[in-house]
């Protein structure tokens, strides 16, 4: 799992925990004291420990539960603090980091390797190639993408690769050119607009 996906999963748990708490508090006619708020949050988080999709952040969830069970602890305040930190992290993730995350996902989850193109080396089937100077011109020094990233690949199912890239929601991929006879394709990666 990429660092970005880990942070997104953790952020989702924190946000959903707070939403759950505020929904419970809003439906209650009386003031909900700190101890009861901690109990509501711990109960909600304990349910997440049993769900397999949260296996990666199980240790983080356990620490949240322990913080809520500690005498005098204020889990709601901690979760709000973590949520603020999470928003800060998401704002710092730049397009260059997203490209790195995408290439890792494509390699580890789908078997598509990627390399910097070298004219002196024969291109390998199924490997995505990027030009070094092209990469340097597609990103500003702060990592913001200013031009589409071109990737070249020789593969029989290029359309499925484009679908995989788009499903990550890290970039919008478009098929710029495709030679059906040689199975060579030019894919462009565009930044996702917010």
DAQUI-V955783 format. One record per backbone hydrogen bond with DSSP energy under -1.0 kcal/mol. NH is the residue of the N-H (numbers start at 0). CO is the residue of the C=O. E is the energy in kcal/mol with one decimal. If there is no record, write none. Layout:
nh = {NH & NH}
co = {CO & CO}
e = {E & E}
//
This chain:
nh = {5 & 6 & 7 & 8 & 9 & 10 & 11 & 12 & 13 & 14 & 15 & 16 & 17 & 18 & 19 & 20 & 21 & 22 & 23 & 24 & 25 & 26 & 36 & 37 & 38 & 39 & 40 & 41 & 42 & 43 & 44 & 45 & 46 & 48 & 50 & 53 & 54 & 57 & 60 & 61 & 62 & 63 & 64 & 65 & 66 & 67 & 68 & 69 & 72 & 77 & 78 & 79 & 80 & 81 & 82 & 83 & 84 & 85 & 86 & 87 & 88 & 89 & 90 & 91 & 92 & 95 & 97 & 98 & 99 & 100 & 101 & 102 & 103 & 104 & 105 & 106 & 107 & 108 & 110 & 111 & 114 & 116 & 120 & 125 & 126 & 127 & 128 & 129 & 134 & 135 & 136 & 137 & 139 & 142 & 145 & 146 & 148 & 150 & 151 & 152 & 154 & 160 & 161 & 162 & 163 & 164 & 165 & 166 & 171 & 173 & 175 & 176 & 178 & 182 & 184 & 185 & 186 & 187 & 188 & 189}
co = {1 & 2 & 3 & 4 & 5 & 6 & 7 & 8 & 9 & 10 & 11 & 12 & 13 & 14 & 15 & 16 & 17 & 18 & 19 & 20 & 21 & 22 & 32 & 33 & 34 & 35 & 36 & 37 & 38 & 39 & 40 & 41 & 42 & 44 & 47 & 50 & 51 & 54 & 56 & 57 & 58 & 59 & 60 & 61 & 62 & 63 & 64 & 65 & 69 & 73 & 74 & 75 & 76 & 77 & 78 & 79 & 80 & 81 & 82 & 83 & 84 & 85 & 86 & 87 & 88 & 142 & 93 & 94 & 95 & 96 & 97 & 98 & 99 & 100 & 101 & 102 & 103 & 104 & 106 & 105 & 127 & 129 & 117 & 153 & 123 & 112 & 151 & 114 & 130 & 131 & 132 & 133 & 143 & 139 & 137 & 137 & 188 & 186 & 128 & 184 & 182 & 156 & 157 & 158 & 159 & 160 & 161 & 162 & 189 & 187 & 185 & 185 & 183 & 178 & 152 & 176 & 150 & 173 & 148 & 171}
e = {-2.3 & -2.4 & -2.2 & -2.5 & -2.5 & -2.6 & -2.4 & -2.1 & -2.3 & -2.8 & -2.8 & -2.1 & -2.2 & -2.4 & -2.4 & -2.4 & -2.8 & -2.2 & -2.2 & -2.7 & -2.2 & -1.5 & -2.2 & -2.6 & -2.0 & -2.5 & -2.3 & -2.8 & -2.5 & -1.9 & -2.7 & -2.6 & -1.2 & -1.1 & -1.1 & -1.7 & -1.7 & -1.2 & -2.3 & -2.4 & -1.9 & -1.8 & -2.4 & -2.5 & -2.1 & -1.8 & -1.5 & -1.2 & -2.4 & -1.9 & -2.9 & -2.3 & -2.1 & -2.8 & -2.5 & -2.0 & -2.1 & -2.5 & -2.2 & -1.8 & -2.3 & -2.5 & -1.8 & -1.3 & -1.4 & -1.5 & -2.0 & -2.2 & -2.0 & -2.6 & -2.7 & -2.6 & -1.9 & -2.3 & -2.8 & -1.8 & -2.9 & -2.5 & -1.3 & -2.8 & -2.8 & -3.1 & -1.9 & -2.9 & -1.4 & -2.8 & -3.0 & -1.9 & -2.2 & -2.0 & -1.2 & -1.1 & -2.7 & -1.9 & -3.4 & -1.2 & -2.3 & -3.1 & -2.5 & -2.1 & -2.4 & -1.2 & -2.3 & -2.0 & -2.3 & -2.6 & -2.4 & -2.0 & -2.7 & -2.3 & -2.3 & -1.5 & -3.1 & -1.9 & -3.0 & -2.8 & -3.2 & -2.8 & -2.6 & -2.9}
//
